[in-house]
Amino acid sequence: MQINRPDVQYIAGVDEVGRGPLVGDVVTAAVILDPTKPIEGLADSKKLSDKKRKLLSEEIKEKALSYCIARASVAEIDELNILHATMLAMSRAVAGLDITPDFVFVDGNRLPELDVAAQPVVKGDALVAEISAASILAKVARDEEMIALDAQYPEYGFAGHKGYPTKAHFEALAEHGATEHHRKSFKPVQRVLAERGQ
């Protein structure tokens, strides 16, 4: 797919991580790269090793003209639903940039509410460098939060599955119930709560 980049000074890319998990915030990032400081190896964060993601995350923070990591909380996800909470978190990431972009590329097929011209790009994390950079920052930030949560609740194995609905996660939910960080609006969590009378 050909991406037509507008002839403007500041282009931001936006991506999210954490729509699928049963636990934790949805995390988004917005990044404006510096064309004079290229970053080698930007790609869809899911295709990179943990180690490579962390190294790139540091490099992006060092070289980008501006970046912002934002989120929507579990309470907001439960109140708004995951799609609307994701859009809210994306709007926050763009609003949090200390340079106002002239144009924004957003990963996916829909746009959050923004005050600037924008275009959604399906599979944008593989096609637009700014979105790749945003996906890496968001993924590293969320993974770190899951590792911190794992230290608080070691019986759930968050460091391994990062909150996604895996067999191990379901087993831990059935045995221990839901934590305050679980998304109560998600059906698998609702089911466990109902079974346990929580």
Residue pairs with C-beta under 8 A, 6 or more apart in sequence:
1 121
1 122
1 123
1 127
3 105
3 121
3 127
3 128
5 11
6 102
6 103
6 117
8 102
8 103
9 102
10 32
10 65
10 99
10 100
10 101
10 102
10 103
11 32
11 33
11 101
11 102
11 103
11 104
11 105
11 130
12 30
12 31
12 32
12 66
12 94
12 97
12 101
12 103
12 104
12 105
12 130
13 30
13 31
13 33
13 104
13 105
13 106
13 107
13 124
13 128
13 129
13 130
13 131
13 132
13 133
13 134
14 28
14 29
14 30
14 90
14 93
14 94
14 104
14 105
14 106
14 107
14 112
14 131
14 134
15 28
15 29
15 45
15 106
15 107
15 124
15 125
15 131
15 134
15 135
15 138
16 26
16 27
16 28
16 86
16 89
16 90
16 107
16 108
16 138
17 26
17 27
17 28
17 45
17 135
17 138
17 139
17 141
17 142
18 24
18 25
18 26
18 27
18 138
18 142
18 163
19 26
19 82
19 83
19 86
20 164
20 165
21 162
21 163
21 164
21 165
21 183
22 163
22 164
22 165
22 169
22 173
22 182
22 183
22 186
22 188
22 189
23 74
23 146
23 149
23 156
23 158
23 163
23 179
23 181
23 182
23 183
24 74
24 142
24 145
24 146
24 149
24 163
24 181
25 71
25 72
25 73
25 74
25 77
25 89
25 142
25 145
26 71
26 72
26 77
26 82
26 85
26 86
26 89
27 69
27 70
27 71
27 89
27 138
27 141
27 142
27 145
28 69
28 70
28 71
28 86
28 89
28 90
28 92
28 93
28 134
28 138
29 67
29 68
29 69
29 70
29 93
29 133
29 134
29 135
29 137
29 138
29 141
30 67
30 68
30 70
30 90
30 93
30 94
30 96
30 97
30 101
30 104
30 134
31 60
31 64
31 66
31 67
31 130
31 133
31 134
31 137
32 64
32 65
32 66
32 67
32 97
32 99
32 101
32 130
33 39
33 60
33 63
33 64
33 65
33 129
33 130
33 133
34 63
34 64
34 65
37 63
39 56
39 59
39 60
39 63
39 129
39 133
41 48
41 52
41 56
42 56
42 129
42 132
42 133
42 136
43 125
43 126
43 132
44 123
44 125
44 126
44 132
44 135
45 53
45 125
45 132
45 135
45 136
45 138
45 139
45 140
46 125
46 135
46 139
47 126
48 56
48 136
50 143
53 136
53 139
53 140
53 143
54 140
56 133
56 136
57 136
57 137
57 140
60 67
60 133
60 136
60 137
61 67
61 137
64 133
65 99
66 97
66 98
66 99
67 97
67 133
67 134
67 137
68 92
68 93
68 94
68 95
68 96
68 97
68 98
69 93
69 137
69 138
69 141
70 89
70 90
70 92
70 93
70 95
70 96
71 89
71 92
72 80
72 85
72 86
72 88
72 89
72 92
74 180
74 181
74 182
74 183
74 184
76 85
76 88
77 85
77 183
77 185
78 183
78 184
78 185
79 85
80 88
81 185
82 183
82 185
82 186
86 112
87 110
87 112
87 113
88 112
90 106
90 112
91 112
91 113
91 114
93 134
94 101
94 104
94 112
94 114
94 116
100 116
101 116
102 116
102 117
103 116
103 117
103 118
103 119
104 114
104 116
104 117
104 118
104 119
105 118
105 119
105 121
105 124
105 128
105 130
105 131
106 112
106 118
106 119
106 120
106 121
106 124
106 131
107 120
107 121
107 123
107 124
107 125
107 128
107 131
107 134
107 135
108 120
108 121
108 122
108 124
109 120
109 122
110 120
111 118
111 119
111 120
121 127
121 128
121 131
124 131
125 131
125 132
125 134
125 135
126 132
142 162
143 162
146 158
146 159
146 162
146 163
147 158
147 159
149 156
149 158
149 163
149 181
150 156
150 157
150 158
150 159
150 160
153 179
153 181
155 172
155 175
155 176
156 169
156 172
156 173
156 176
156 179
157 168
157 169
157 172
160 166
160 168
161 168
161 169
163 169
165 188
170 188
173 182
173 188
173 189
173 192
174 192
174 195
177 192
177 193
177 196
177 198
178 184
178 189
178 192
178 193
178 198
182 189
183 189
184 190
184 193
192 198
